[in-house]
Amino acid sequence: MFAHAFAYKQWADQRTLQAIATLDATLQSATMGFVCQQLNHMLIVEELFRARLLGLPAPHAATNSAQLPELAELERRLLASDAWFASHVASLTPASAAEVIRFVFADGLAGSMSREEILFHILNHGTYHRGAIGHALEQAGAQRPADTYTLYIHAAEPQRRWA
């Protein structure tokens, strides 16, 4: 199921990026700033958890940054993150999925989660922030991307639309 879920995440992230691209960065600068902040936070969390899954040091000291990267940089990182997680779940075994990892959150508190709990968190966290971005796009008069799993699965597997 994780392979399907992360394929869905890639699809939904791409639809979100396409919708963001319709914003006028000058006329809708406040919306663009919010969108970039949401993407930046989403990516930092993904990068923190990727490091935890790999047993590497935390690449960020917090879940936000003082400087927001440009949209092009955020898009590049998001596509790379999506590709990494899709590859990671493809090689996951049931035993490794259940492995518990101990780590320190960015706020300094200790935590532990199984690999599959981390993966679920990444999926859930991304959905939450794409929803916030979608709402901001809608408020700015842009098209909110339809990104539900049911829409994805029927686009990915059109044979499921039986007559």
Salt bridges, closest charged atoms under 4 A:
ASP13 OD2 - LYS9 NZ 2.64
ASP13 OD1 - ARG130 NH1 2.95
GLU46 OE2 - LYS9 NZ 2.89
GLU47 OE1 - HIS60 NE2 2.56
GLU47 OE2 - ARG77 NE 2.86
GLU73 OE2 - ARG76 NH2 2.80
ASP82 OD1 - LYS9 NZ 2.65
GLU99 OE1 - ARG115 NE 2.91
GLU138 OE1 - ARG144 NH1 3.47
ASP147 OD2 - ARG130 NE 3.35
GLU157 OE1 - ARG160 NE 2.81
